[in-house]
Amino acid sequence: MKLNIKLLIALLGFSFFGISQTATIRGIILDDAKAPIYGVNISAGASGTTTNINGFYILKIPSDTDVTIVFSHLGHERVEATFNLKNGQDIEFNPVMSIEIEQIAAVIINGNTRQKVDGVVTITPETIRTIKGAQPGVENILKTLPGVNISNELSTQYSVRGGNFDENLVYVNEIEVYRPFLIRSGQQEGLSFVNTDLVQNVDFSAGGFQAKYGDKLSSVLDITYRNPSQFGVRAEASLLGASIAAEAVSKDSKFSGIVGLRYRDNSLLLNSLETETNVRPIFADAQTYLTYKFSDKFHLNFLGNVSLNQYTFQPTNRQTNFGTIDEPVALLVFYDGQEQDQYLTTFGAFKANYFVNDDTTLKLIASAYHTTEEEYFDILAQYRLGEVNSNIGDENLGEVEFSEGIGSQLSHARNDLDALIFNIEHKGDYKIDDESTLEWSAKYTHEDIRDRVIEWEVIDSAGFSVRPPIFSFPNNQPYEPFEGPLVAFQNTRATNAVQIDRFQAYAQWSKRSMLGENEVFYNAGVRVHNWTVNSDVPNQDGVSSSTQTVFSPRAQFAIKPNWEKDMLFRIAGGVYYQPPFYRELRDSSGTVQPDVKAQKSIHIVLGNEYSFKLWDRPFKLVSEAYYKNLTDVNPYTLENVRIRYRAKNNATAYAYGLDLRL
């Protein structure tokens, strides 16, 4: 019996020794651009692991002994580090792997394989910060890409390959973000949602994107905010504003956070324009991204944003000269009144990540967006068109001496909007094997929008009130007196309360393998989107509720032939839908039309990437041919950056082209 007890004690001792004599190393592996690297091989003797899609790894090593860990990845320099940790010690190690210059041709394809086969353009934060403009930010670099157009330098909105401003998806750390609704001009728009001081990585796709991205017709902008690895502060100031960003990490590396504050006043810029005004556009926001690691398996993130745009505008006069040297003509406009707009938006999102094992990751995302918007203006504009004094030396040189036409315009608005949007989403990915991955998601969205529109415009020309172009009242003046009522040229009055419930889901499969001696990549997926619109005010047909469902299959295929030349070929396509948002449901009279269908587009994108060396420097030629066939199109008018829809699916369209980038 004594022998058995001694044996039992010995076994327990050995078991305890075996359990406790280990330590843990975890962290995120980054490249030179501070972007996470997927698929890094990490080995320590007989044990090892690889990084996941977020660059994260965790490795158990023996304690109280020197252990050399090797980090290796194709296209990056090998990193070795030796550790001697105590029993149960848990540390964080975030190495930076540099690109191997002598293998640059291979890195272009292998080091960034995901972006190349997905048709995604990756932009580094350093590049973004070097591009300056009236509204600096991510959008300034986007407009340098082929197929992307920004029509107003004061605006952060952009159109892609024939689309409009409402057809672009924007994500920050997998969380969809929204823009204010009532913005009419770039002068009022203020700051971009994306704070470049917080950005780690920017991915952009101009079409043919995967099923994991949402339901829009044109493009995807996928932003990643960084998790800090050390303390740092960045500040910037100019005559137009200032910004400051700070980041820090706790001693135990469990908590990390980054905060950014921005302020901008475009008065100096706008008061130098042709129209003499007293304008004060003030934009400010505060943004934060926080991470807390409860354990190696469970991480919790928070993304928060508060933004305030105040726009006060009081025009005084404007003179525009045109014509010829011999016959100069000027348009002189006198103003009275002012405009006061305010847009206050708040946004908060929690994202929970649970790493079940090296192959499975589960995520839960919950977010809320609230915006209150006011658009108030009363502006009287009186104009006269006439000949300009062109006599050099005359004290009245440049002034209008003889008026050929006079008129006036009175614009009025009292527009208020309150929108509250809730989202909850489950996402997951499962690594079937070293070559295949399965991704899925289910998302519920509730939108509650309350809107009051009171907007009218009266136009007078030479003492006559100009009627809208409606022919129900024939006007035969001066032969017959006109007896129709005096009406405003434009008049919109409506009050709406709309609730929209959406259910979205997707599943997609990706595989990377060999076809003979050639590397190939497959991706196939499908999305489903069901939405129900409920309006408190029925439309002209008595419809106040509508439910619709669409399915969106998408696929991609890429091949890198085993050629002497470094080439990659890619084809992507699918059926893309854009279920209507609130603006697309409201027609020109302000009435909500719940039965508006989703706009539909069939995408086909053919791409080629050719990497080569010229003058001992690496070059890459990217070519993309695209075709989009659109049906159930919802026509719209565009005024500066404001879009007004007809709320009818009575148009078809197509777009095709060839984009080249060196």
C-alpha positions, 0 to 999 in steps of 0.5 A: 500500500505504501508503494502504491501511495509513493507511486501515485505521488510521483505520478502527480508530481510528474503531471504537475511538472509537465503542466506547469513547465510551459510559457506562452508567446502571442502577438501579431506579425506585421510587415513594413507597412504595419499590416498583418501578415497571414500564413507566417510559419512559426516554429520552436523545435518540434512545435509550431503554428501559423498566423491567422488572417489577422496576423495573430498567433499563439504558441506554447514553449517550454519554460526555464530554458532557451528556446529559439523561435523562427518566423518565416514567410515567403517573400519576407525576411526570416526572423529569429528570436530566443526566449527564456521564460518563467513557468506560466509566463505570458508575453506578447511579441510583435515582430515586423517582417521586412520584404526581401528586396531580391525577391520583389518579383515573387513578393508582388504575387505571393506576399500579397496573394489575397489582394491580387486574386480578390481584385483588391487594391491596397493603399498604405496609410503613409501614401494617404497622408502624403496626398493633400487637398481641400478635404484630405483623407482616403478619398483623395487617394481614391480619385487617383485610381482609374474608374473613380471620380470625385466631382467636387474637391470639397466633397469626400463622396466619389463615384465608381465606373458610372455609378453614383455616390450611394452605390459604394460600401464603406467598412471599418474593421468589418463594421459598415458605416453610414453618411449623413442624409441631407448633405447638399454640397461639398461645402457642408460635408465636412470630415470624412468618417475615416480618420487617416491617423488611425488607419492601418490598412486600406483595401479598395475594390472597384467591382466584382467583389466577393459575397462577404461584402454587402449589397451595393452596385459599384465598390467596396472600401474596406478600412482597418484601424490598427491595434497599437503595440506601443505608446505614440502621439501624432499631431498636425495643425494648419490654417484650416484645422488641426488633428491629434491622435494618441495610442497606448497599450497596457503593461500586460498587453491586454488593453490597447486603444487609439483615439483621434480628435479632428477640427476643421474650419474651411472659412479661409478657403470658402471666403476666397471664392467668387461669391462674396459671403460670410461663411463659417463651416465648422467640422469636428469629430472624436473617434476611438478604437479600443481592444481588450483581450480577455484571454488568448481566445476571446477579444473584444473591440469597440469602435466609437465616433461622434461628429458635428458639422455646423454650416452657416452661410450668408452670401452678399453678392457675386459678379461673373464676367463672360462674353468677349473682349469687344462685348463683355457681359456680366451677371451681377447677383445680390443676396439677402438672407442666410443658411444654417445647417447642422448635422450631428451623428453618433456611432458605436459598435462592439465586436467580439472575436472568439478564436475557437482554435487555429482553424475556426474564428467566430465573431459577433458585431453589434452597432448603432448609428444615430443622426439628427440633421437640420437644414434651414435657409431663406435666401433671396437672390436678385440678378441683373445681366448687362453690358460691362464698362470696358473703357480703360481709365474710366472710374466705373471700369468693370461695372454693369452700365446697361441691364438687359435682364433682371430677375429674382429667386427666393429659396426656403427650407425647413428640413429635419431628419432623425434616423436610428439604425441598429445592426447585429451580425454573426460572422465566422470562418472555418479553415477546412484545410491548408487550401480551403476556407469557408466563411459565413454571416447572418445579419439583422438591421432595423432602420427607424427614420423620421423625416420632415421636408418643407422646401420651396423655390419662387422664381421671378423674371422681369416682374413675372412669377415663373411657373413650374413646367406643368401644362394643365394650365395653358398660358397664352399671354399676351393674347389671353389673360392667364387666370391660373393660380400663382404657385412656386416653381418648386414646392415639396412638403412631406412628413414621413415615419419609416421603419425598415427591417432587413435580414442579410446572410452570406456563405462563401468558399475559397480555395487555393491550389495547383492546376498542373504547375500553375497556381490557381484560386477559386471563390464562390458565394451567395448572398440573400437579402430580405427587407420589409418597409413600413410607412406611416403614410401610404403612397398614392396607390395606398401602399404602406408596406412591402416585403421583398427578397433577392439572391446574389451569387458571385464567383472569382477565379485567378491563375498565376501561370508557371511562366518566366514572366510574372503574370496573374490573370483574374476573372470575377462576376456575379449578380449584384443587387442594391435594395433601396435605402431611405433616400431611394424610397422617397420620390421628388414630391417627398412621398415614400414608395415602399414597393421600390425594387432593388436595382440589379446589376450583372458584373463581369471583370477581367483582370491582368497583373504583369510584374517586371523590372525596368531601370533596376526598379520594380514595376507592375501593370494592372489592367481591368476590363469590365462590363455592367448591365443594369436593370430596374434602375432608379433614376435620379437627379444630381445637384452638387452632391445631393441625389434625388430619386424618382423612386421608380424602377423604370430605367435600364443602363450599362457601363463598360470600360478598360482601366489601366494602372502602372 
